[in-house]
Amino acid sequence: MALRRQTLRAPLVVLHRLGSGARISITHIEAAAEQWLLPGVRRFNKHARPDARQTFVGRTVRWLRFADMLEEEPCLPRHAHTDEVAIFARRMRTERGWAEKTVLACCSAVDLLLDRLNDRGIILDSVRIDDIDD
């Protein structure tokens, strides 16, 4: 029971400060974390552990995302082939039935490769095995 109370404390603090029913941005969560970490604001009058801020923000983001209350900032395209990566991910999910973590890991590797090719000015049509090895 204590673990459940700890897990829910961070999201409840944010909801209490910002009001329920509203979509909450990560900026608001980080501001609430800074206030919560101050001595006397929490139920203790001592400084928080060094990892308390990260734990507060991480738990709150995950919980609000699950509750569909998190206002996430739109991701900017990393490279010119974001549509192809999305199609690749969709095929891995639907046709292959791969687990979501596997799909995310594969897409992350592909995005990293395409980012590096983009940074070096190499277009996809001219990629050689040496470029991939590098």
DSSP file with accessible surface (Angstrom, degrees, kcal/mol):
  #  RESIDUE AA STRUCTURE BP1 BP2  ACC     N-H-->O    O-->H-N    N-H-->O    O-->H-N    TCO  KAPPA ALPHA  PHI   PSI    X-CA   Y-CA   Z-CA
    1    1 A M     >        0   0  171      0, 0.0     4,-2.1     0, 0.0     5,-0.2   0.000 360.0 360.0 360.0 -35.8    0.0    0.0    0.0
    2    2 A A  H  >  +     0   0   64      1,-0.2     4,-2.4     2,-0.2     5,-0.2   0.889 360.0  53.2 -64.9 -37.1    2.9    2.4    0.7
    3    3 A L  H  > S+     0   0  125      2,-0.2     4,-2.5     1,-0.2    -1,-0.2   0.926 108.1  50.0 -63.5 -42.5    4.3    1.9   -2.8
    4    4 A R  H  > S+     0   0  175      1,-0.2     4,-2.0     2,-0.2    -2,-0.2   0.925 110.3  50.1 -63.0 -41.5    0.9    2.8   -4.3
    5    5 A R  H  X S+     0   0  148     -4,-2.1     4,-1.3     1,-0.2    -1,-0.2   0.926 112.1  47.9 -63.1 -42.4    0.7    5.9   -2.2
    6    6 A Q  H  X S+     0   0   74     -4,-2.4     4,-0.7     1,-0.2    -2,-0.2   0.902 110.9  51.6 -63.1 -41.6    4.2    7.0   -3.3
    7    7 A T  H  < S+     0   0   56     -4,-2.5    -1,-0.2     1,-0.2    -2,-0.2   0.880 115.4  40.3 -66.2 -36.6    3.4    6.3   -6.9
    8    8 A L  H  X S+     0   0   58     -4,-2.0     4,-2.0    -5,-0.2    -1,-0.2   0.640  95.3  81.7 -88.4 -14.2    0.3    8.4   -6.9
    9    9 A R  H  X S+     0   0   72     -4,-1.3     4,-2.2    -3,-0.2     5,-0.2   0.935  90.0  50.2 -60.5 -46.9    1.6   11.3   -4.8
   10   10 A A  H  X S+     0   0    7     -4,-0.7     4,-2.0     1,-0.2    -1,-0.2   0.951 112.6  44.3 -61.6 -51.1    3.4   13.1   -7.6
   11   11 A P  H  > S+     0   0    0      0, 0.0     4,-2.7     0, 0.0    -1,-0.2   0.901 113.0  53.1 -62.0 -35.1    0.5   13.2  -10.1
   12   12 A L  H  X S+     0   0   96     -4,-2.0     4,-2.5     2,-0.2    -2,-0.2   0.882 106.0  52.9 -67.6 -35.9   -1.9   14.2   -7.3
   13   13 A V  H  X S+     0   0   29     -4,-2.2     4,-2.2    -5,-0.2    -1,-0.2   0.939 111.8  45.9 -62.0 -45.1    0.3   17.1   -6.3
   14   14 A V  H  X S+     0   0    0     -4,-2.0     4,-2.5     1,-0.2     5,-0.3   0.938 113.3  48.6 -64.7 -45.6    0.3   18.3   -9.9
   15   15 A L  H  X S+     0   0   23     -4,-2.7     4,-2.2     1,-0.2    -1,-0.2   0.900 111.0  51.4 -62.5 -38.3   -3.5   17.8  -10.3
   16   16 A H  H  < S+     0   0  168     -4,-2.5    -1,-0.2    -5,-0.2    -2,-0.2   0.925 114.3  42.8 -64.4 -41.8   -4.1   19.7   -7.1
   17   17 A R  H  < S+     0   0  111     -4,-2.2    -2,-0.2    -5,-0.2    -1,-0.2   0.866 126.3  30.5 -73.3 -36.6   -2.0   22.6   -8.1
   18   18 A L  H  < S-     0   0   69     -4,-2.5    -2,-0.2    -5,-0.2    -1,-0.2   0.582 111.7-109.8-102.9 -11.5   -3.2   22.9  -11.7
   19   19 A G    ><  -     0   0   33     -4,-2.2     3,-0.8    -5,-0.3    -3,-0.1   0.324  31.7 -89.6  90.9 137.2   -6.8   21.7  -11.4
   20   20 A S  T 3  S+     0   0  102      1,-0.2     3,-0.1    -4,-0.1    -5,-0.0  -0.395 104.3  40.8 -78.3 159.3   -8.2   18.4  -12.7
   21   21 A G  T 3  S+     0   0   75      1,-0.3     2,-0.2    -2,-0.1    -1,-0.2   0.187  89.8 108.5  91.7 -18.0   -9.7   18.2  -16.1
   22   22 A A  S <  S-     0   0   47     -3,-0.8     2,-0.4    -7,-0.1    -1,-0.3  -0.615  75.6-114.4 -91.0 151.9   -7.0   20.3  -17.8
   23   23 A R        -     0   0  121     -2,-0.2     2,-0.5    -3,-0.1    47,-0.2  -0.719  35.8-146.7 -81.3 136.6   -4.3   18.9  -20.1
   24   24 A I  E     -a   70   0A   2     45,-3.0    47,-2.8    -2,-0.4     2,-0.1  -0.898   4.2-145.2-117.0 130.0   -1.0   19.4  -18.3
   25   25 A S  E  >  -a   71   0A  12     -2,-0.5     4,-1.8    45,-0.2     3,-0.2  -0.470  26.5-114.3 -89.5 163.4    2.3   20.1  -20.1
   26   26 A I  H  > S+     0   0   51     45,-0.6     4,-2.7     1,-0.2     5,-0.2   0.855 116.8  60.9 -65.2 -32.0    5.7   18.9  -19.0
   27   27 A T  H  > S+     0   0   84      1,-0.2     4,-2.1     2,-0.2    -1,-0.2   0.916 105.3  47.1 -60.3 -43.1    6.7   22.5  -18.3
   28   28 A H  H  > S+     0   0   97      2,-0.2     4,-2.4     1,-0.2    -1,-0.2   0.883 111.0  52.1 -65.7 -37.6    3.9   22.7  -15.7
   29   29 A I  H  X S+     0   0    0     -4,-1.8     4,-2.3     2,-0.2    -2,-0.2   0.931 109.6  48.7 -65.0 -43.1    5.0   19.3  -14.2
   30   30 A E  H  X S+     0   0   75     -4,-2.7     4,-2.1     1,-0.2    -1,-0.2   0.894 111.2  50.3 -65.4 -37.9    8.6   20.5  -13.9
   31   31 A A  H  X S+     0   0   56     -4,-2.1     4,-1.8    -5,-0.2    -1,-0.2   0.914 110.8  49.0 -65.6 -41.2    7.4   23.8  -12.2
   32   32 A A  H  X S+     0   0    7     -4,-2.4     4,-2.6     1,-0.2    -2,-0.2   0.884 109.0  54.0 -64.9 -36.2    5.3   21.8   -9.8
   33   33 A A  H  X S+     0   0    0     -4,-2.3     4,-2.0     2,-0.2    -2,-0.2   0.913 105.9  52.0 -64.5 -41.8    8.3   19.6   -9.0
   34   34 A E  H  X S+     0   0   89     -4,-2.1     4,-0.6     1,-0.2    -1,-0.2   0.907 113.2  44.5 -62.0 -40.7   10.5   22.6   -8.2
   35   35 A Q  H >< S+     0   0   97     -4,-1.8     3,-0.9     1,-0.2    -2,-0.2   0.912 112.0  52.4 -67.8 -42.1    7.9   23.8   -5.8
   36   36 A W  H 3< S+     0   0   39     -4,-2.6     6,-0.4     1,-0.2    -2,-0.2   0.824 103.5  58.7 -65.5 -30.4    7.3   20.4   -4.3
   37   37 A L  H 3< S+     0   0   29     -4,-2.0    11,-0.6    -5,-0.2    -1,-0.2   0.680  80.8 106.2 -75.8 -16.4   11.0   19.9   -3.6
   38   38 A L  S XX S-     0   0   81     -3,-0.9     3,-1.7    -4,-0.6     4,-0.9  -0.353  84.7-100.7 -65.0 140.0   11.3   23.0   -1.4
   39   39 A P  T 34 S+     0   0   56      0, 0.0     6,-0.2     0, 0.0    -1,-0.1  -0.346 108.1  21.8 -59.8 137.5   11.7   22.3    2.3
   40   40 A G  T 34 S+     0   0   44      4,-2.0     5,-0.1     6,-0.3    -2,-0.1   0.130 103.6  84.9  92.9 -23.0    8.4   22.7    4.1
   41   41 A V  T <4 S+     0   0   63     -3,-1.7    -4,-0.1    -6,-0.2    -5,-0.1   0.922  90.6  49.0 -77.0 -45.6    6.2   22.2    1.0
   42   42 A R  S  < S-     0   0   37     -4,-0.9    -5,-0.0    -6,-0.4    -2,-0.0  -0.150 115.1 -89.1 -75.5-173.4    6.3   18.5    1.3
   43   43 A R  S    S+     0   0  181     -4,-0.0     2,-0.3     2,-0.0    -1,-0.1   0.575 108.8  73.3 -79.0  -2.8    5.5   16.9    4.6
   44   44 A F        -     0   0   75      2,-0.1    -4,-2.0     1,-0.1    -2,-0.3  -0.783  69.1-147.5-109.1 155.0    9.1   17.1    5.6
   45   45 A N  S    S+     0   0  143     -2,-0.3     2,-0.3    -6,-0.2    -1,-0.1   0.125  74.1  84.6-104.8  19.6   11.2   20.1    6.5
   46   46 A K  S    S-     0   0  142     -8,-0.1    -6,-0.3     1,-0.1    -2,-0.1  -0.741  89.4 -83.8-116.3 167.4   14.4   18.7    5.1
   47   47 A H        -     0   0  153     -2,-0.3    -9,-0.1    -8,-0.1    -1,-0.1  -0.369  48.4-110.3 -68.6 149.7   15.8   18.8    1.5
   48   48 A A        -     0   0   25    -11,-0.6    -1,-0.1     1,-0.1   -11,-0.0  -0.315  39.5 -87.7 -76.0 160.3   14.7   16.1   -0.9
   49   49 A R    >   -     0   0  142      1,-0.1     3,-1.6     2,-0.1     4,-0.4  -0.264  42.4-108.8 -60.3 156.7   16.9   13.3   -2.2
   50   50 A P  T 3  S+     0   0  138      0, 0.0     3,-0.4     0, 0.0     4,-0.3   0.840 119.2  45.7 -60.4 -31.9   19.0   14.2   -5.3
   51   51 A D  T 3> S+     0   0   71      1,-0.2     4,-2.3     2,-0.1     5,-0.2   0.414  85.2  96.2 -92.6   5.8   16.9   12.0   -7.5
   52   52 A A  H <> S+     0   0    6     -3,-1.6     4,-2.8     1,-0.2     5,-0.2   0.886  81.6  51.8 -65.3 -39.1   13.5   13.1   -6.1
   53   53 A R  H  > S+     0   0   86     -4,-0.4     4,-2.7    -3,-0.4     5,-0.3   0.948 111.4  46.6 -62.2 -47.6   12.9   15.7   -8.9
   54   54 A Q  H  > S+     0   0  148     -4,-0.3     4,-2.7     1,-0.2     5,-0.2   0.912 114.1  48.3 -62.1 -41.8   13.5   13.1  -11.6
   55   55 A T  H  X S+     0   0   37     -4,-2.3     4,-2.6     2,-0.2     5,-0.3   0.931 111.8  49.9 -63.7 -44.8   11.3   10.6   -9.9
   56   56 A F  H  X S+     0   0    5     -4,-2.8     4,-2.1    -5,-0.2     5,-0.2   0.954 115.6  41.6 -58.7 -51.5    8.5   13.2   -9.4
   57   57 A V  H  X S+     0   0   19     -4,-2.7     4,-2.8     2,-0.2     5,-0.2   0.939 115.5  50.1 -65.3 -45.3    8.6   14.3  -13.1
   58   58 A G  H  X S+     0   0   20     -4,-2.7     4,-2.3    -5,-0.3     5,-0.2   0.932 113.5  44.0 -61.0 -47.9    8.9   10.7  -14.5
   59   59 A R  H  X S+     0   0   68     -4,-2.6     4,-2.4    -5,-0.2    -1,-0.2   0.907 115.0  49.4 -64.6 -40.9    6.1    9.3  -12.4
   60   60 A T  H  X S+     0   0    0     -4,-2.1     4,-2.9    -5,-0.3     5,-0.3   0.928 111.0  48.7 -66.6 -43.8    3.8   12.2  -13.1
   61   61 A V  H  X S+     0   0   18     -4,-2.8     4,-2.4    -5,-0.2     5,-0.2   0.944 113.7  47.0 -60.8 -46.9    4.5   12.2  -16.9
   62   62 A R  H  X S+     0   0  150     -4,-2.3     4,-2.2    -5,-0.2    -1,-0.2   0.923 114.8  46.1 -62.4 -42.5    3.8    8.4  -17.1
   63   63 A W  H  X S+     0   0   75     -4,-2.4     4,-2.3    -5,-0.2    -2,-0.2   0.933 114.4  46.4 -68.2 -45.1    0.6    8.7  -15.0
   64   64 A L  H  <>S+     0   0    0     -4,-2.9     5,-3.2     2,-0.2     6,-1.0   0.859 111.4  52.5 -67.9 -33.2   -0.8   11.7  -16.9
   65   65 A R  H ><5S+     0   0  116     -4,-2.4     3,-1.2    -5,-0.3    -1,-0.2   0.932 110.4  48.4 -64.5 -43.7    0.1   10.0  -20.3
   66   66 A F  H 3<5S+     0   0  177     -4,-2.2    -2,-0.2     1,-0.3    -1,-0.2   0.907 113.0  47.4 -61.2 -40.6   -1.8    6.9  -19.1
   67   67 A A  T 3<5S-     0   0   39     -4,-2.3    -1,-0.3    -5,-0.1    -2,-0.2   0.426 112.5-122.0 -81.3   1.6   -4.8    9.1  -18.0
   68   68 A D  T < 5S+     0   0  116     -3,-1.2    -3,-0.2    -4,-0.2    -2,-0.1   0.884  83.7 113.5  56.7  41.6   -4.6   10.9  -21.4
   69   69 A M      < +     0   0   36     -5,-3.2   -45,-3.0    -6,-0.1     2,-0.5   0.337  41.5 107.1-117.5   0.2   -4.2   14.2  -19.5
   70   70 A L  E     -a   24   0A   3     -6,-1.0     2,-1.0   -47,-0.2   -45,-0.2  -0.714  59.7-148.2 -87.6 128.1   -0.6   15.0  -20.7
   71   71 A E  E     -a   25   0A 102    -47,-2.8   -45,-0.6    -2,-0.5     2,-0.3  -0.828  23.2-164.6 -93.3  99.6   -0.2   17.7  -23.2
   72   72 A E        -     0   0  101     -2,-1.0   -47,-0.1   -47,-0.1     3,-0.1  -0.683  19.6-118.3 -91.5 141.4    2.8   16.5  -25.2
   73   73 A E        -     0   0  133     -2,-0.3    -1,-0.1     1,-0.1     2,-0.0  -0.532  38.2-102.9 -74.2 139.5    4.7   18.9  -27.5
   74   74 A P        -     0   0  120      0, 0.0     2,-0.3     0, 0.0    -1,-0.1  -0.374  36.3-118.0 -65.2 139.8    4.6   17.8  -31.1
   75   75 A C        -     0   0  122     -3,-0.1     3,-0.0     1,-0.0    -3,-0.0  -0.628  22.2-131.8 -78.8 134.3    7.8   16.2  -32.3
   76   76 A L        -     0   0  149     -2,-0.3     2,-0.1     1,-0.1    -1,-0.0  -0.607  36.0 -93.4 -80.5 145.5    9.7   17.9  -35.0
   77   77 A P        -     0   0   94      0, 0.0    -1,-0.1     0, 0.0     3,-0.1  -0.382  31.6-159.0 -60.0 133.1   10.8   15.8  -37.9
   78   78 A R  S    S-     0   0  118      1,-0.2     2,-0.3    -2,-0.1    -2,-0.0   0.781  70.5  -4.6 -83.0 -31.3   14.3   14.6  -37.3
   79   79 A H  S >  S-     0   0   13     39,-0.0     3,-0.8     0, 0.0    -1,-0.2  -0.900  82.0 -89.3-152.8 178.6   15.1   13.8  -40.9
   80   80 A A  T 3  S+     0   0   85     -2,-0.3     3,-0.3     1,-0.2     4,-0.1   0.536 114.0  62.6 -77.7  -3.4   13.5   13.7  -44.3
   81   81 A H  T 3>  +     0   0   48      1,-0.2     4,-2.0     2,-0.1    -1,-0.2   0.001  57.7 119.7-115.0  30.4   12.3   10.1  -44.0
   82   82 A T  H <> S+     0   0   52     -3,-0.8     4,-2.2     1,-0.2    -1,-0.2   0.865  76.4  55.0 -63.6 -34.5    9.9   10.3  -41.0
   83   83 A D  H  > S+     0   0  120     -3,-0.3     4,-2.2     2,-0.2    -1,-0.2   0.916 107.8  48.9 -64.9 -41.2    7.0    9.0  -43.1
   84   84 A E  H  > S+     0   0  105      1,-0.2     4,-2.5     2,-0.2    -2,-0.2   0.892 110.4  50.8 -66.0 -38.2    9.0    5.9  -44.2
   85   85 A V  H  X S+     0   0   13     -4,-2.0     4,-2.7     2,-0.2    -1,-0.2   0.908 109.3  51.4 -66.5 -38.7   10.0    5.2  -40.6
   86   86 A A  H  X S+     0   0   52     -4,-2.2     4,-2.5     2,-0.2    -2,-0.2   0.909 110.8  47.9 -64.3 -40.0    6.3    5.5  -39.6
   87   87 A I  H  X S+     0   0   79     -4,-2.2     4,-2.5     2,-0.2    -2,-0.2   0.925 111.2  51.5 -65.0 -42.5    5.3    3.0  -42.3
   88   88 A F  H  X S+     0   0   84     -4,-2.5     4,-2.2     1,-0.2    -2,-0.2   0.935 111.2  47.5 -58.1 -46.0    8.1    0.7  -41.2
   89   89 A A  H  X S+     0   0    6     -4,-2.7     4,-2.1     1,-0.2    -2,-0.2   0.915 110.6  51.3 -63.6 -43.6    6.8    0.8  -37.6
   90   90 A R  H  X S+     0   0  135     -4,-2.5     4,-2.9     1,-0.2     5,-0.4   0.915 110.3  49.3 -61.9 -41.8    3.2    0.2  -38.6
   91   91 A R  H  X>S+     0   0  127     -4,-2.5     5,-1.5     1,-0.2     4,-1.5   0.896 109.1  52.3 -65.6 -38.9    4.2   -2.9  -40.7
   92   92 A M  H  <5S+     0   0    5     -4,-2.2     6,-2.5    -5,-0.2     5,-0.2   0.889 115.5  42.3 -63.5 -38.0    6.3   -4.2  -37.7
   93   93 A R  H  <5S+     0   0   97     -4,-2.1     4,-0.3     4,-0.2    -2,-0.2   0.942 126.5  27.8 -72.1 -50.5    3.2   -3.9  -35.5
   94   94 A T  H  <5S+     0   0  104     -4,-2.9    -3,-0.2    -5,-0.2    -2,-0.2   0.933 129.8  31.3 -84.0 -49.8    0.5   -5.1  -37.8
   95   95 A E  T  <5S+     0   0  122     -4,-1.5    -3,-0.2    -5,-0.4    -4,-0.1   0.853 132.5  29.7 -80.5 -36.2    2.1   -7.6  -40.2
   96   96 A R  S   <S-     0   0  165     -5,-1.5    -3,-0.2    -4,-0.1    -1,-0.1   0.661  91.8-137.7 -97.2 -23.0    4.8   -8.9  -37.9
   97   97 A G        +     0   0   56     -6,-0.3    -4,-0.2    -4,-0.3    -3,-0.1   0.790  38.7 172.1  70.8  28.3    3.1   -8.6  -34.6
   98   98 A W        -     0   0  105     -6,-2.5    -1,-0.2     1,-0.1    -2,-0.1  -0.339  38.0 -98.8 -71.2 153.0    6.2   -7.3  -32.9
   99   99 A A     >  -     0   0   62      1,-0.1     4,-2.4    -2,-0.0     3,-0.3  -0.322  31.1-114.9 -67.7 151.6    6.1   -5.9  -29.3
  100  100 A E  H  > S+     0   0   91      1,-0.2     4,-2.7     2,-0.2     5,-0.2   0.878 115.7  53.4 -59.6 -39.3    5.9   -2.2  -28.9
  101  101 A K  H  > S+     0   0  176      2,-0.2     4,-2.2     1,-0.2    -1,-0.2   0.889 109.3  49.4 -64.5 -36.8    9.4   -2.0  -27.2
  102  102 A T  H  > S+     0   0   66     -3,-0.3     4,-2.5     2,-0.2    -2,-0.2   0.924 111.2  49.1 -66.4 -43.5   10.9   -3.9  -30.1
  103  103 A V  H  X S+     0   0    0     -4,-2.4     4,-2.8     1,-0.2     5,-0.2   0.938 112.3  48.3 -61.3 -46.5    9.3   -1.6  -32.6
  104  104 A L  H  X S+     0   0   99     -4,-2.7     4,-2.3     1,-0.2    -1,-0.2   0.900 111.4  50.1 -62.4 -40.0   10.5    1.5  -30.7
  105  105 A A  H  X S+     0   0   63     -4,-2.2     4,-2.1    -5,-0.2    -1,-0.2   0.925 112.5  46.6 -65.3 -43.1   14.0    0.1  -30.5
  106  106 A C  H  X S+     0   0   40     -4,-2.5     4,-2.4     2,-0.2    -2,-0.2   0.928 113.6  48.2 -64.4 -44.8   14.1   -0.6  -34.2
  107  107 A C  H  X S+     0   0   14     -4,-2.8     4,-3.0     1,-0.2     5,-0.2   0.884 109.4  53.8 -64.1 -36.8   12.7    2.8  -35.1
  108  108 A S  H  X S+     0   0   71     -4,-2.3     4,-2.4    -5,-0.2    -1,-0.2   0.918 109.6  47.4 -63.2 -42.3   15.3    4.4  -32.8
  109  109 A A  H  X S+     0   0   59     -4,-2.1     4,-2.3     2,-0.2    -2,-0.2   0.917 113.8  47.2 -65.3 -43.1   18.1    2.7  -34.5
  110  110 A V  H  X S+     0   0   47     -4,-2.4     4,-2.8     2,-0.2     5,-0.2   0.925 112.0  50.5 -64.3 -43.9   16.8    3.6  -38.0
  111  111 A D  H  X S+     0   0   28     -4,-3.0     4,-2.7     1,-0.2    -2,-0.2   0.908 109.4  51.4 -60.7 -40.9   16.3    7.2  -36.9
  112  112 A L  H  X S+     0   0   80     -4,-2.4     4,-2.3    -5,-0.2    -1,-0.2   0.936 111.2  47.2 -62.0 -45.3   19.8    7.4  -35.5
  113  113 A L  H  X S+     0   0   63     -4,-2.3     4,-2.5     1,-0.2    -2,-0.2   0.943 114.0  46.8 -61.0 -47.3   21.2    6.1  -38.8
  114  114 A L  H  X S+     0   0   16     -4,-2.8     4,-2.4     1,-0.2    -1,-0.2   0.869 110.7  53.3 -66.4 -34.9   19.2    8.5  -40.9
  115  115 A D  H  X S+     0   0   27     -4,-2.7     4,-2.7    -5,-0.2    -1,-0.2   0.928 110.5  46.7 -62.3 -45.5   20.1   11.4  -38.6
  116  116 A R  H  X S+     0   0  126     -4,-2.3     4,-1.6     2,-0.2    -2,-0.2   0.897 112.3  49.4 -66.5 -39.6   23.8   10.6  -39.0
  117  117 A L  H  <>S+     0   0    6     -4,-2.5     5,-2.7     2,-0.2     4,-0.4   0.921 112.2  49.5 -63.3 -41.4   23.4   10.3  -42.8
  118  118 A N  H ><5S+     0   0   91     -4,-2.4     3,-1.1     1,-0.2    -2,-0.2   0.912 108.6  52.2 -62.9 -43.4   21.6   13.7  -42.8
  119  119 A D  H 3<5S+     0   0  134     -4,-2.7    -1,-0.2     1,-0.3    -2,-0.2   0.836 111.9  46.7 -62.9 -32.1   24.3   15.3  -40.7
  120  120 A R  T 3<5S-     0   0  134     -4,-1.6    -1,-0.3    -5,-0.2    -2,-0.2   0.443 114.6-116.6 -89.2  -3.2   27.0   14.1  -43.2
  121  121 A G  T < 5 +     0   0   65     -3,-1.1     2,-0.6    -4,-0.4    -3,-0.2   0.759  63.8 147.0  75.9  25.6   25.0   15.3  -46.2
  122  122 A I      < -     0   0   36     -5,-2.7    -1,-0.2    -6,-0.2     2,-0.2  -0.838  40.8-140.9 -98.3 123.7   24.6   11.7  -47.6
  123  123 A I    >   -     0   0  114     -2,-0.6     3,-1.4     1,-0.1     4,-0.2  -0.528  20.6-117.2 -82.4 153.2   21.3   11.1  -49.4
  124  124 A L  G >  S+     0   0   76      1,-0.3     3,-1.4     2,-0.2    -1,-0.1   0.843 110.2  60.0 -62.0 -34.9   19.6    7.8  -48.9
  125  125 A D  G 3  S+     0   0  159      1,-0.3    -1,-0.3     3,-0.0    -3,-0.0   0.745 107.9  46.0 -65.4 -23.1   19.9    6.7  -52.6
  126  126 A S  G <  S+     0   0   62     -3,-1.4    -1,-0.3     2,-0.1    -2,-0.2   0.247  79.6 133.4-106.5  14.3   23.7    7.0  -52.4
  127  127 A V    <   -     0   0   39     -3,-1.4     2,-0.3    -4,-0.2    -3,-0.0  -0.442  35.3-166.7 -68.7 134.6   24.3    5.1  -49.1
  128  128 A R    >>  -     0   0  150     -2,-0.1     4,-1.5     1,-0.1     3,-0.6  -0.737  37.2-104.3-114.4 167.3   27.0    2.5  -49.3
  129  129 A I  H 3> S+     0   0  113     -2,-0.3     4,-2.6     1,-0.3     5,-0.2   0.847 121.1  60.0 -61.2 -31.8   27.9   -0.2  -46.8
  130  130 A D  H 3> S+     0   0   83      1,-0.2     4,-2.1     2,-0.2    -1,-0.3   0.878 101.9  53.3 -63.4 -37.2   30.9    1.9  -45.7
  131  131 A D  H <4 S+     0   0   19     -3,-0.6    -1,-0.2     2,-0.2    -2,-0.2   0.901 110.7  46.2 -64.6 -40.1   28.5    4.7  -44.7
  132  132 A I  H  < S+     0   0   87     -4,-1.5    -2,-0.2     1,-0.2    -1,-0.2   0.917 111.2  51.7 -69.6 -41.3   26.5    2.3  -42.6
  133  133 A D  H  <        0   0  119     -4,-2.6    -2,-0.2     1,-0.2    -1,-0.2   0.865 360.0 360.0 -62.7 -36.7   29.6    0.8  -41.0
  134  134 A D     <        0   0  121     -4,-2.1    -1,-0.2    -5,-0.2    -2,-0.2   0.859 360.0 360.0 -64.8 360.0   30.8    4.3  -40.0
